[in-house]
Amino acid sequence: NYSLPNVTAPTNIFIRANESPGGDGVSSLLAVPANSVEGGVSVANGRLRLFNNFGSEKFSLLLSVQAQYWSGKSWVLSSSDSATAIPATSVALSNYRDSTGAPTGTWTTTASGPGTLSLGQGTLTLSAPSPAGKTGCVDVAINLGTATQDTSCLANHPAMTAPASSLAWLRGQNGSCAASTTYTADPSATACFGVYSPETRKTIHVRELF
């Protein structure tokens, strides 16, 4: 879907072989046996999506990655995709913040995966902050192009020394920086260490005794 003016529902494209001009008109449509079927393929507009996550600073943090396609009404999981491979070298980490949200350089994390998707899904793993015990957030982008910098809607785009994933056709709008008629932004997300779900979410009933 790279730089397309709009997205469309999956379309079936069939391939026909015709004999060169001057021949006897043979084509795959007239092939023998008469019940032969011309080869076809379904073409869809796709994108890669990266999801935010938060968790303990004591453990690795997992960010979900999905390959999706436009159904004609919405983006849905491309469960037939078990081939797209995303190397960890295409992951760009930037804008480290501490627990107060202020920029910091006191901690780092390392990305691994997602590798090859399975049924349209994968997992990007960020190691626990180093040094241990540090908390804060970091922006994450996946460079789907061939340049050394990603095209996400994040404010910072650190240069990469390793090759990117060369999957530009999986770029999308992925943020407000992308024009409504183009799909050129790399997927991005925010990962936060040291943030937990409110305990009230785990409470079914509380009874007070006096």
Backbone as ProteinMPNN parsed JSONL, in Angstrom:
{"seq_chain_A": "NYSLPNVTAPTNIFIRANESPGGDGVSSLLAVPANSVEGGVSVANGRLRLFNNFGSEKFSLLLSVQAQYWSGKSWVLSSSDSATAIPATSVALSNYRDSTGAPTGTWTTTASGPGTLSLGQGTLTLSAPSPAGKTGCVDVAINLGTATQDTSCLANHPAMTAPASSLAWLRGQNGSCAASTTYTADPSATACFGVYSPETRKTIHVRELF", "coords_chain_A": {"N_chain_A": [[0.82, -1.2, 0.0], [2.083, 1.179, -0.384], [2.341, 4.591, -0.719], [-0.146, 4.782, -1.977], [-3.182, 6.325, -3.186], [-5.52, 5.64, -1.912], [-7.112, 2.975, -0.036], [-8.155, -0.32, -0.855], [-10.54, -3.039, -0.924], [-9.568, -6.545, -0.754], [-8.53, -7.842, -3.907], [-9.091, -10.072, -6.571], [-6.793, -11.237, -8.881], [-6.298, -12.516, -12.043], [-4.251, -14.543, -14.124], [-3.449, -14.665, -17.504], [-2.263, -16.479, -20.261], [-1.261, -15.77, -23.491], [-0.725, -16.705, -26.896], [1.878, -15.382, -28.95], [1.383, -12.574, -31.241], [0.169, -13.41, -34.469], [0.038, -16.084, -34.189], [-1.914, -19.109, -33.643], [-3.95, -18.308, -31.987], [-4.048, -19.52, -29.528], [-4.607, -19.736, -26.051], [-4.471, -19.604, -22.448], [-7.052, -19.56, -21.647], [-8.338, -21.14, -23.46], [-7.34, -23.571, -23.018], [-6.48, -27.101, -22.947], [-7.249, -29.692, -20.676], [-10.781, -28.837, -21.14], [-11.819, -28.012, -18.756], [-9.877, -26.637, -17.408], [-8.262, -24.32, -15.147], [-7.498, -20.919, -14.961], [-4.605, -19.473, -13.514], [-4.668, -17.585, -10.467], [-4.447, -14.81, -8.128], [-4.883, -13.306, -4.927], [-4.85, -9.932, -4.205], [-3.99, -7.557, -1.771], [-4.264, -4.545, 0.225], [-1.868, -3.823, 2.581], [-0.567, -3.452, 5.966], [1.78, -2.883, 8.655], [1.422, -3.166, 12.105], [2.28, -1.847, 15.28], [2.055, -2.293, 18.747], [1.467, -0.41, 21.774], [2.832, -0.923, 25.109], [3.117, -1.705, 28.644], [4.796, -2.382, 31.751], [6.453, -4.254, 34.402], [9.616, -3.087, 35.633], [11.388, -5.025, 36.175], [11.39, -7.113, 34.465], [11.475, -8.414, 31.057], [9.815, -6.688, 28.375], [7.003, -7.152, 26.351], [6.002, -6.383, 23.101], [3.294, -6.366, 20.952], [3.118, -7.284, 17.521], [1.548, -6.886, 14.426], [0.552, -8.066, 11.213], [-1.593, -6.59, 8.983], [-4.554, -6.278, 6.903], [-6.59, -4.36, 4.63], [-9.972, -4.748, 4.768], [-11.958, -3.643, 3.347], [-13.658, -2.379, 4.916], [-12.422, -2.102, 7.378], [-9.229, -2.367, 9.142], [-7.872, -5.541, 9.448], [-6.644, -8.562, 11.022], [-4.055, -10.191, 9.272], [-4.13, -13.22, 8.944], [-3.102, -15.164, 7.315], [-0.507, -14.666, 6.86], [2.54, -15.897, 7.276], [5.083, -15.443, 6.612], [6.326, -12.936, 6.424], [9.224, -11.332, 7.501], [10.843, -9.681, 10.122], [13.632, -8.178, 11.066], [15.548, -7.691, 14.117], [17.338, -5.67, 13.792], [16.041, -3.679, 12.47], [14.674, -2.215, 14.278], [14.158, 0.823, 15.901], [15.14, 2.704, 18.645], [14.286, 5.419, 20.694], [14.174, 8.665, 22.356], [14.336, 8.339, 25.267], [12.871, 8.403, 28.485], [12.628, 9.347, 31.968], [11.045, 8.29, 35.076], [9.5, 10.494, 35.6], [8.924, 11.548, 33.202], [10.794, 13.125, 32.05], [13.483, 13.772, 29.713], [16.148, 11.415, 29.481], [19.355, 9.825, 29.915], [20.128, 7.746, 31.375], [19.453, 5.085, 31.344], [19.044, 2.08, 29.397], [17.616, -0.093, 26.882], [17.336, -3.222, 25.118], [16.413, -4.434, 21.938], [14.833, -7.365, 20.646], [13.826, -9.788, 18.184], [10.997, -8.983, 16.014], [11.231, -11.172, 14.291], [10.192, -13.8, 12.071], [6.814, -13.592, 11.221], [3.961, -15.323, 12.597], [1.027, -16.625, 11.536], [0.244, -14.053, 11.019], [1.076, -12.619, 13.24], [3.429, -11.389, 15.682], [6.109, -10.929, 18.099], [7.753, -8.317, 19.619], [10.5, -7.987, 21.643], [11.609, -6.239, 24.453], [14.39, -5.811, 26.46], [14.734, -5.879, 30.075], [15.257, -2.751, 31.779], [18.569, -1.371, 31.763], [20.972, 0.197, 33.766], [19.796, -2.205, 36.265], [16.604, -1.781, 37.804], [15.927, 0.756, 36.956], [13.388, 2.996, 35.773], [10.924, 4.068, 33.376], [10.057, 5.414, 30.09], [10.214, 4.582, 26.576], [10.439, 5.356, 23.123], [9.481, 3.441, 20.294], [10.197, 2.333, 17.043], [9.673, 0.723, 13.88], [11.694, 0.303, 11.232], [10.763, 0.144, 8.039], [11.812, 0.605, 5.602], [14.603, 1.192, 3.363], [16.42, 3.08, 3.968], [18.646, 4.706, 6.352], [17.275, 5.844, 8.412], [14.154, 5.816, 10.148], [10.705, 6.42, 9.114], [8.695, 7.098, 10.841], [6.04, 8.654, 12.827], [7.21, 9.633, 15.058], [9.137, 11.925, 17.099], [11.91, 11.75, 17.077], [14.486, 10.282, 15.098], [16.699, 8.097, 15.105], [19.833, 7.325, 13.563], [20.533, 4.281, 11.853], [22.777, 1.566, 11.893], [22.723, -0.945, 10.851], [21.246, -2.922, 8.174], [17.873, -2.089, 7.206], [14.481, -3.402, 7.172], [13.391, -3.502, 4.594], [10.674, -3.477, 3.714], [8.789, -1.685, 2.633], [6.218, -1.599, 1.561], [4.546, -2.262, 3.598], [4.176, -0.071, 5.12], [2.128, 2.506, 6.628], [-0.464, 4.904, 7.475], [-0.285, 5.388, 10.231], [-0.232, 7.391, 12.324], [-0.597, 10.96, 13.018], [1.094, 12.442, 11.436], [1.183, 11.569, 8.887], [-0.091, 12.108, 5.649], [-3.523, 12.053, 4.588], [-3.824, 10.812, 2.187], [-1.629, 9.299, 1.652], [0.538, 6.528, 2.416], [2.983, 6.236, 4.093], [4.29, 6.123, 6.513], [6.29, 4.678, 9.043], [5.537, 2.046, 11.423], [4.988, 2.709, 14.915], [5.445, 2.862, 18.526], [4.968, 3.135, 22.122], [6.858, 2.14, 24.904], [6.75, 1.382, 28.304], [8.439, 1.057, 31.322], [8.03, -0.022, 34.679], [5.444, 0.616, 35.213], [2.248, -0.247, 36.305], [-0.815, -2.144, 36.203], [-3.741, -0.732, 37.679], [-4.506, -1.734, 40.999], [-7.159, -1.887, 41.597], [-8.401, -2.97, 39.44], [-8.213, -5.64, 39.78], [-9.888, -6.255, 41.775], [-12.796, -7.782, 42.799], [-14.85, -7.691, 44.73], [-15.225, -5.797, 47.659], [-15.569, -5.787, 51.127], [-16.259, -3.867, 53.889], [-15.545, -4.009, 57.337], [-16.632, -2.941, 60.502]], "CA_chain_A": [[0.0, 0.0, 0.0], [3.034, 2.288, -0.32], [2.026, 5.801, -1.48], [-1.391, 4.694, -2.714], [-4.109, 7.388, -2.831], [-6.545, 5.095, -1.035], [-7.009, 1.534, 0.138], [-9.303, -1.034, -1.403], [-10.728, -4.401, -0.443], [-8.785, -7.51, -1.531], [-8.965, -8.022, -5.288], [-8.552, -11.262, -7.23], [-6.179, -10.991, -10.179], [-6.057, -13.774, -12.751], [-3.185, -14.444, -15.115], [-3.762, -15.368, -18.75], [-1.16, -16.609, -21.218], [-1.688, -15.756, -24.889], [0.333, -16.902, -27.871], [2.296, -14.123, -29.566], [0.64, -12.221, -32.472], [0.486, -14.193, -35.656], [-0.132, -17.499, -33.892], [-3.24, -19.652, -33.93], [-4.934, -17.85, -31.012], [-4.075, -20.358, -28.332], [-4.413, -19.047, -24.785], [-4.802, -20.437, -21.301], [-8.508, -19.617, -21.564], [-8.79, -22.213, -24.348], [-6.448, -24.706, -22.786], [-7.035, -28.453, -22.829], [-8.677, -29.968, -20.865], [-11.682, -27.69, -21.156], [-12.131, -27.577, -17.394], [-8.689, -26.064, -16.776], [-8.504, -23.065, -14.432], [-6.39, -19.975, -15.052], [-4.05, -19.147, -12.209], [-5.029, -16.283, -9.929], [-3.893, -14.458, -6.827], [-5.614, -12.238, -4.257], [-3.97, -8.817, -3.86], [-4.6, -6.745, -0.722], [-3.498, -3.45, 0.82], [-1.458, -4.275, 3.898], [0.231, -2.584, 6.819], [2.297, -3.49, 9.868], [1.047, -2.361, 13.275], [3.025, -2.098, 16.516], [1.185, -1.892, 19.849], [2.061, 0.053, 23.025], [2.715, -1.813, 26.264], [3.78, -1.268, 29.871], [4.963, -3.478, 32.697], [7.462, -4.16, 35.455], [11.0, -2.812, 35.244], [12.202, -6.186, 36.542], [11.282, -8.149, 33.443], [11.381, -7.993, 29.66], [8.502, -6.181, 27.985], [6.619, -7.697, 25.055], [5.139, -5.539, 22.279], [2.675, -7.143, 19.879], [3.26, -6.824, 16.139], [0.566, -7.539, 13.568], [0.371, -7.748, 9.803], [-3.019, -6.389, 8.782], [-4.963, -5.873, 5.561], [-7.838, -3.603, 4.587], [-11.043, -5.647, 4.332], [-12.974, -2.871, 2.644], [-14.331, -1.605, 5.961], [-11.514, -1.862, 8.498], [-7.993, -3.143, 9.132], [-8.047, -6.802, 10.167], [-5.452, -9.406, 11.091], [-3.733, -10.995, 8.093], [-3.758, -14.493, 9.568], [-2.443, -16.05, 6.343], [0.888, -14.235, 6.721], [3.549, -16.554, 8.107], [6.304, -15.309, 5.821], [6.982, -11.642, 6.638], [10.305, -11.398, 8.493], [11.248, -8.356, 10.591], [14.831, -8.355, 11.903], [15.713, -6.768, 15.24], [18.155, -4.542, 13.336], [15.174, -2.641, 11.918], [13.998, -1.555, 15.398], [14.805, 2.06, 16.317], [14.746, 3.128, 19.992], [14.615, 6.837, 20.866], [13.427, 9.458, 23.329], [14.266, 7.727, 26.601], [12.412, 9.283, 29.563], [12.63, 8.747, 33.298], [9.714, 8.063, 35.642], [8.76, 11.756, 35.627], [8.696, 11.96, 31.828], [11.891, 13.984, 31.584], [14.494, 13.077, 28.911], [17.236, 10.861, 30.292], [20.295, 8.913, 29.274], [20.624, 6.921, 32.478], [19.131, 3.667, 31.184], [18.836, 1.616, 28.021], [17.016, -1.41, 26.695], [17.753, -3.846, 23.854], [15.303, -5.08, 21.234], [15.036, -8.637, 19.943], [12.627, -10.132, 17.428], [10.013, -10.042, 16.1], [11.525, -12.312, 13.431], [9.156, -14.157, 11.102], [5.476, -13.622, 11.804], [3.214, -16.579, 12.558], [-0.407, -16.34, 11.419], [0.077, -12.61, 11.011], [1.423, -12.004, 14.51], [4.779, -11.571, 16.189], [6.371, -10.263, 19.362], [8.995, -7.568, 19.773], [10.868, -8.067, 23.054], [12.559, -5.262, 24.982], [14.984, -6.303, 27.697], [14.549, -5.039, 31.261], [16.183, -1.612, 31.751], [19.934, -1.495, 32.28], [21.119, -0.734, 34.898], [18.579, -2.746, 36.866], [15.859, -0.926, 38.708], [15.535, 2.02, 36.336], [12.039, 3.019, 35.23], [10.682, 5.125, 32.407], [9.464, 5.034, 28.809], [11.045, 4.735, 25.386], [9.698, 5.248, 21.865], [9.932, 2.323, 19.46], [9.745, 2.365, 15.652], [10.203, -0.328, 13.019], [12.07, 0.87, 9.935], [10.364, -0.781, 6.981], [12.424, 1.021, 4.35], [16.0, 0.818, 3.127], [17.266, 4.173, 4.445], [19.183, 4.486, 7.697], [16.375, 6.422, 9.396], [12.755, 5.443, 9.964], [9.796, 7.494, 8.705], [7.56, 7.102, 11.76], [5.581, 9.964, 13.28], [7.925, 10.002, 16.273], [9.924, 13.152, 16.961], [13.323, 11.431, 16.87], [14.743, 9.21, 14.138], [18.133, 7.796, 15.191], [20.421, 6.622, 12.425], [20.764, 2.86, 12.086], [23.997, 1.1, 11.232], [22.446, -2.221, 10.183], [20.194, -2.807, 7.159], [16.489, -2.134, 7.656], [13.779, -4.623, 6.76], [13.033, -3.432, 3.169], [9.273, -3.876, 3.58], [8.103, -0.395, 2.562], [4.808, -1.762, 1.215], [3.785, -2.461, 4.829], [3.997, 1.205, 5.801], [0.747, 2.986, 6.635], [-0.568, 6.268, 7.989], [0.428, 5.19, 11.511], [-0.034, 8.626, 13.065], [-1.14, 12.18, 12.43], [2.051, 13.113, 10.551], [1.007, 11.051, 7.529], [-1.22, 12.677, 4.925], [-4.637, 11.112, 4.455], [-3.78, 10.151, 0.881], [-0.405, 8.523, 1.493], [0.788, 5.499, 3.43], [4.441, 6.236, 4.06], [4.835, 6.207, 7.863], [6.632, 3.425, 9.708], [4.798, 1.842, 12.667], [5.699, 3.093, 16.131], [4.716, 2.633, 19.773], [5.668, 3.548, 23.332], [7.023, 1.087, 25.909], [7.028, 1.973, 29.612], [8.838, 0.151, 32.392], [7.727, 0.492, 36.01], [4.033, 0.998, 35.259], [1.454, -1.431, 36.593], [-2.261, -1.967, 36.165], [-4.288, -0.399, 38.996], [-4.96, -2.892, 41.77], [-8.621, -1.926, 41.622], [-8.881, -3.795, 38.336], [-8.19, -7.028, 40.211], [-10.815, -6.403, 42.878], [-14.173, -8.11, 42.42], [-15.75, -7.184, 45.778], [-14.589, -5.444, 48.928], [-16.537, -5.55, 52.196], [-15.635, -3.247, 55.041], [-16.1, -4.397, 58.64], [-16.351, -1.952, 61.528]], "C_chain_A": [[0.858, 1.257, 0.0], [2.633, 3.404, -1.272], [0.755, 5.689, -2.322], [-2.34, 5.802, -2.28], [-5.222, 6.91, -1.912], [-6.312, 3.595, -0.887], [-8.284, 0.88, -0.357], [-9.376, -2.429, -0.804], [-9.887, -5.356, -1.283], [-9.387, -7.767, -2.908], [-8.308, -9.257, -5.886], [-8.034, -10.893, -8.614], [-5.85, -12.336, -10.818], [-5.071, -13.548, -13.891], [-3.546, -15.277, -16.338], [-2.549, -15.353, -19.665], [-1.729, -16.671, -22.632], [-0.498, -15.97, -25.805], [0.627, -15.58, -28.561], [1.496, -13.857, -30.84], [1.117, -13.039, -33.668], [0.335, -15.685, -35.431], [-1.545, -17.96, -34.193], [-4.256, -19.317, -32.842], [-5.02, -18.681, -29.746], [-3.827, -19.501, -27.097], [-4.798, -19.988, -23.658], [-6.307, -20.54, -21.108], [-9.058, -20.774, -22.38], [-7.982, -23.483, -24.156], [-7.221, -26.02, -22.699], [-6.456, -29.064, -21.558], [-9.535, -28.728, -20.709], [-11.994, -27.161, -19.758], [-10.918, -27.017, -16.668], [-9.022, -24.704, -16.162], [-7.271, -22.171, -14.562], [-5.916, -19.6, -13.654], [-4.409, -17.747, -11.759], [-4.385, -16.045, -8.572], [-4.714, -13.318, -6.245], [-4.62, -11.175, -3.799], [-4.681, -7.911, -2.859], [-3.682, -5.601, -0.323], [-3.155, -3.845, 2.249], [-0.694, -3.215, 4.674], [0.753, -3.401, 7.989], [1.941, -2.579, 11.036], [1.833, -2.824, 14.497], [2.211, -1.519, 17.67], [1.987, -1.427, 21.067], [1.966, -1.032, 24.098], [3.441, -1.204, 27.458], [3.879, -2.464, 30.807], [6.077, -3.211, 33.685], [8.845, -3.867, 34.87], [11.919, -3.989, 35.535], [12.248, -7.255, 35.454], [11.281, -7.547, 32.04], [9.948, -7.567, 29.346], [8.206, -6.638, 26.562], [5.659, -6.753, 24.342], [4.603, -6.366, 21.12], [2.873, -6.462, 18.522], [2.254, -7.593, 15.291], [0.706, -7.102, 12.118], [-1.136, -7.667, 9.59], [-3.3, -6.056, 7.323], [-6.32, -5.177, 5.638], [-8.929, -4.481, 3.981], [-12.06, -4.966, 3.432], [-13.73, -1.992, 3.617], [-13.397, -1.247, 7.113], [-10.24, -2.67, 8.301], [-8.189, -4.384, 9.99], [-6.76, -7.615, 10.11], [-5.268, -10.214, 9.818], [-3.21, -12.351, 8.562], [-3.085, -15.464, 8.605], [-0.961, -15.723, 6.177], [1.774, -14.935, 7.742], [4.901, -16.497, 7.405], [7.041, -14.002, 6.084], [7.99, -11.729, 7.77], [10.777, -9.994, 8.833], [12.445, -8.52, 11.513], [14.899, -7.325, 13.021], [16.524, -5.546, 14.841], [17.313, -3.419, 12.751], [14.441, -1.864, 13.01], [14.811, -0.333, 15.843], [14.251, 2.486, 17.674], [15.184, 4.581, 20.185], [13.794, 7.447, 21.988], [13.238, 8.735, 24.659], [13.811, 8.776, 27.618], [12.505, 8.558, 30.893], [11.2, 8.64, 33.812], [8.873, 9.329, 35.708], [8.42, 12.254, 34.228], [9.773, 12.85, 31.259], [12.896, 13.176, 30.758], [15.644, 12.601, 29.789], [18.14, 9.987, 29.438], [20.857, 7.941, 30.278], [20.276, 5.451, 32.345], [18.909, 3.348, 29.712], [18.106, 0.279, 28.036], [17.442, -1.928, 25.326], [16.575, -4.586, 23.241], [15.736, -6.405, 20.62], [13.721, -9.034, 19.286], [12.207, -8.946, 16.571], [10.332, -11.286, 15.258], [10.399, -12.556, 12.446], [7.804, -14.267, 11.786], [4.859, -15.004, 11.675], [1.733, -16.25, 12.594], [-0.677, -14.839, 11.557], [0.509, -11.903, 12.273], [2.865, -12.31, 14.91], [4.946, -10.787, 17.475], [7.742, -9.604, 19.33], [9.318, -7.524, 21.262], [11.899, -7.0, 23.407], [13.086, -5.778, 26.314], [14.676, -5.356, 28.849], [15.592, -3.928, 31.254], [17.548, -1.946, 32.354], [20.462, -0.089, 32.543], [19.778, -1.117, 35.516], [17.926, -1.73, 37.793], [15.414, 0.397, 38.12], [14.122, 1.897, 35.773], [11.893, 4.182, 34.255], [10.122, 4.577, 31.115], [10.447, 5.279, 27.665], [10.153, 4.588, 24.159], [10.337, 4.173, 20.989], [9.365, 2.48, 18.051], [10.358, 1.191, 14.906], [10.443, 0.28, 11.641], [11.778, -0.145, 8.842], [10.978, -0.425, 5.632], [13.84, 0.508, 4.198], [16.955, 1.909, 3.578], [17.712, 3.898, 5.873], [18.31, 5.083, 8.787], [14.934, 6.048, 9.088], [11.926, 6.668, 9.56], [8.567, 7.535, 9.601], [7.161, 8.524, 12.127], [6.221, 10.373, 14.598], [8.788, 11.235, 16.016], [11.382, 12.874, 16.63], [13.485, 10.218, 15.958], [16.236, 8.885, 14.141], [18.625, 7.027, 13.973], [20.73, 5.185, 12.806], [21.995, 2.431, 11.309], [23.781, -0.196, 10.471], [21.333, -2.034, 9.154], [18.808, -2.862, 7.78], [15.795, -3.328, 7.003], [13.353, -4.652, 5.297], [11.619, -3.95, 2.909], [8.393, -2.626, 3.481], [6.623, -0.524, 2.236], [3.932, -2.021, 2.447], [3.702, -1.184, 5.668], [2.534, 1.633, 5.717], [0.705, 4.441, 7.041], [0.084, 6.324, 9.369], [0.72, 6.484, 12.259], [-0.504, 9.849, 12.315], [-0.181, 12.873, 11.478], [1.87, 12.674, 9.103], [-0.226, 11.679, 6.879], [-2.29, 11.613, 4.704], [-4.615, 10.348, 3.143], [-2.513, 9.334, 0.664], [-0.222, 7.561, 2.663], [2.293, 5.271, 3.481], [5.081, 6.261, 5.435], [5.127, 4.82, 8.429], [5.828, 3.281, 10.998], [5.641, 2.208, 13.879], [4.815, 2.851, 17.345], [5.551, 3.166, 20.926], [5.697, 2.394, 24.318], [7.433, 1.731, 27.222], [7.337, 0.885, 30.638], [8.536, 0.793, 33.746], [6.317, 1.008, 36.137], [3.212, -0.27, 35.407], [-0.038, -1.118, 36.46], [-2.764, -1.623, 37.559], [-4.794, -1.642, 39.714], [-6.472, -3.005, 41.783], [-9.179, -2.777, 40.501], [-8.959, -5.261, 38.734], [-9.216, -7.301, 41.314], [-12.224, -6.662, 42.366], [-15.151, -7.532, 43.448], [-14.949, -6.907, 47.032], [-15.693, -5.156, 49.957], [-15.803, -4.999, 53.415], [-16.351, -3.668, 56.326], [-15.684, -3.378, 59.682], [-16.605, -2.564, 62.913]], "O_chain_A": [[0.363, 2.322, 0.368], [2.586, 3.203, -2.485], [0.597, 6.433, -3.29], [-2.317, 6.194, -1.114], [-5.81, 7.72, -1.196], [-5.43, 3.023, -1.529], [-9.364, 1.466, -0.283], [-8.401, -2.934, -0.249], [-9.526, -5.021, -2.411], [-10.603, -7.892, -3.053], [-7.105, -9.464, -5.725], [-8.756, -10.306, -9.42], [-5.202, -13.185, -10.206], [-5.065, -12.497, -14.531], [-3.905, -16.449, -16.22], [-1.889, -14.325, -19.819], [-2.571, -17.517, -22.936], [0.601, -15.484, -25.537], [-0.268, -14.753, -28.737], [0.984, -14.791, -31.457], [2.306, -13.311, -33.835], [0.484, -16.473, -36.365], [-2.287, -17.289, -34.91], [-5.307, -19.952, -32.765], [-5.973, -18.551, -28.978], [-2.944, -18.643, -27.097], [-5.384, -21.045, -23.892], [-6.794, -21.485, -20.486], [-10.106, -21.331, -22.052], [-7.947, -24.355, -25.024], [-8.42, -26.053, -22.422], [-5.245, -28.968, -21.361], [-9.078, -27.698, -20.211], [-12.385, -26.005, -19.596], [-10.922, -26.927, -15.44], [-9.949, -24.025, -16.602], [-6.147, -22.603, -14.307], [-6.717, -19.43, -12.734], [-4.451, -16.822, -12.569], [-3.848, -16.963, -7.952], [-5.191, -12.456, -6.983], [-3.661, -11.479, -3.09], [-5.836, -7.537, -3.066], [-2.467, -5.677, -0.509], [-4.043, -4.164, 3.039], [-0.238, -2.217, 4.116], [0.237, -4.48, 8.283], [2.134, -1.365, 10.966], [2.025, -4.02, 14.721], [1.732, -0.388, 17.588], [3.05, -1.973, 21.362], [1.137, -1.938, 24.013], [4.269, -0.306, 27.307], [3.137, -3.437, 30.67], [6.58, -2.093, 33.794], [9.196, -4.325, 33.783], [13.098, -3.959, 35.181], [13.051, -8.187, 35.518], [11.11, -6.341, 31.861], [8.996, -8.03, 29.975], [9.053, -6.526, 25.676], [4.631, -6.365, 24.898], [5.371, -6.995, 20.392], [2.804, -5.238, 18.4], [2.123, -8.81, 15.424], [0.946, -5.93, 11.827], [-1.87, -8.576, 9.976], [-2.413, -5.613, 6.594], [-7.089, -5.377, 6.578], [-8.829, -4.905, 2.83], [-12.913, -5.618, 2.831], [-14.357, -1.005, 3.233], [-13.563, -0.208, 7.751], [-10.162, -3.534, 7.427], [-8.626, -4.284, 11.136], [-5.9, -7.383, 9.261], [-6.207, -10.847, 9.336], [-2.004, -12.594, 8.574], [-2.551, -16.485, 9.036], [-0.245, -16.41, 5.449], [1.757, -14.602, 8.927], [5.748, -17.373, 7.577], [8.266, -13.96, 5.977], [7.652, -12.152, 8.876], [11.079, -9.203, 7.939], [12.279, -8.965, 12.648], [14.371, -6.221, 12.891], [16.416, -4.497, 15.476], [17.818, -2.314, 12.555], [13.669, -0.954, 12.707], [16.003, -0.443, 16.127], [13.038, 2.615, 17.839], [16.321, 4.934, 19.874], [12.853, 6.84, 22.5], [12.112, 8.545, 25.118], [14.305, 9.904, 27.614], [12.467, 7.329, 30.954], [10.25, 8.874, 33.065], [7.654, 9.249, 35.858], [7.718, 13.254, 34.072], [9.681, 13.285, 30.111], [13.141, 12.01, 31.067], [16.06, 13.292, 30.719], [17.742, 9.483, 28.388], [21.929, 7.372, 30.072], [20.745, 4.637, 33.141], [18.627, 4.228, 28.9], [17.999, -0.382, 29.069], [17.862, -1.149, 24.471], [15.831, -5.278, 23.937], [16.86, -6.545, 20.137], [12.642, -8.672, 19.757], [12.976, -7.998, 16.414], [9.755, -12.347, 15.493], [9.722, -11.615, 12.031], [7.663, -14.947, 12.802], [5.189, -15.762, 10.762], [1.239, -15.669, 13.561], [-1.682, -14.419, 12.129], [0.329, -10.69, 12.381], [3.435, -13.335, 14.536], [4.041, -10.067, 17.897], [8.753, -10.247, 19.05], [8.497, -7.07, 22.059], [12.93, -6.874, 22.746], [12.307, -6.14, 27.195], [14.391, -4.178, 28.635], [16.705, -4.138, 30.77], [17.655, -2.7, 33.322], [20.414, 0.753, 31.646], [18.767, -0.444, 35.316], [18.591, -0.941, 38.464], [14.601, 1.096, 38.725], [13.711, 0.817, 35.347], [12.647, 5.154, 34.309], [9.751, 3.405, 31.043], [11.379, 6.075, 27.78], [9.218, 3.787, 24.158], [11.558, 4.02, 20.949], [8.172, 2.736, 17.892], [11.438, 0.719, 15.26], [9.506, 0.717, 10.972], [12.457, -1.166, 8.729], [10.697, -1.082, 4.63], [14.23, -0.48, 4.82], [18.169, 1.705, 3.576], [17.22, 2.975, 6.523], [18.568, 4.86, 9.969], [14.535, 5.971, 7.926], [12.39, 7.804, 9.655], [7.5, 7.965, 9.162], [7.854, 9.482, 11.783], [5.81, 11.367, 15.197], [9.124, 11.549, 14.874], [12.026, 13.686, 15.965], [12.721, 9.256, 16.037], [16.966, 9.351, 13.266], [17.914, 6.183, 13.427], [21.136, 4.902, 13.933], [22.221, 2.889, 10.189], [24.543, -0.524, 9.561], [20.557, -1.083, 9.254], [18.582, -3.581, 8.753], [16.439, -4.16, 6.363], [12.988, -5.714, 4.792], [11.396, -4.754, 2.004], [7.374, -2.524, 4.165], [5.84, 0.354, 2.597], [2.705, -2.002, 2.345], [3.214, -1.213, 6.798], [1.794, 1.18, 4.844], [1.714, 5.142, 6.965], [0.904, 7.2, 9.641], [1.823, 6.653, 12.78], [-0.778, 9.787, 11.116], [-0.583, 13.8, 10.774], [2.355, 13.341, 8.189], [-1.284, 11.765, 7.503], [-1.992, 10.421, 4.642], [-5.311, 9.343, 2.999], [-2.339, 8.738, -0.399], [-0.761, 7.766, 3.75], [2.809, 4.267, 2.99], [6.299, 6.407, 5.535], [4.312, 3.905, 8.308], [5.468, 4.287, 11.61], [6.86, 2.037, 13.873], [3.605, 2.66, 17.224], [6.691, 3.593, 20.74], [4.678, 1.742, 24.546], [8.361, 2.538, 27.254], [6.585, -0.078, 30.791], [8.754, 1.988, 33.941], [6.011, 1.758, 37.063], [3.454, -1.257, 34.712], [-0.458, 0.032, 36.591], [-2.259, -2.172, 38.539], [-5.436, -2.5, 39.108], [-7.013, -4.096, 41.961], [-10.308, -3.258, 40.592], [-9.679, -6.041, 38.11], [-9.389, -8.445, 41.736], [-12.777, -5.871, 41.602], [-16.169, -6.949, 43.074], [-14.092, -7.701, 47.418], [-16.621, -4.391, 49.695], [-14.846, -5.6, 53.904], [-17.58, -3.685, 56.398], [-14.518, -2.989, 59.743], [-16.426, -1.891, 63.928]]}, "name": "protein", "num_of_chains": 1, "seq": "NYSLPNVTAPTNIFIRANESPGGDGVSSLLAVPANSVEGGVSVANGRLRLFNNFGSEKFSLLLSVQAQYWSGKSWVLSSSDSATAIPATSVALSNYRDSTGAPTGTWTTTASGPGTLSLGQGTLTLSAPSPAGKTGCVDVAINLGTATQDTSCLANHPAMTAPASSLAWLRGQNGSCAASTTYTADPSATACFGVYSPETRKTIHVRELF"}
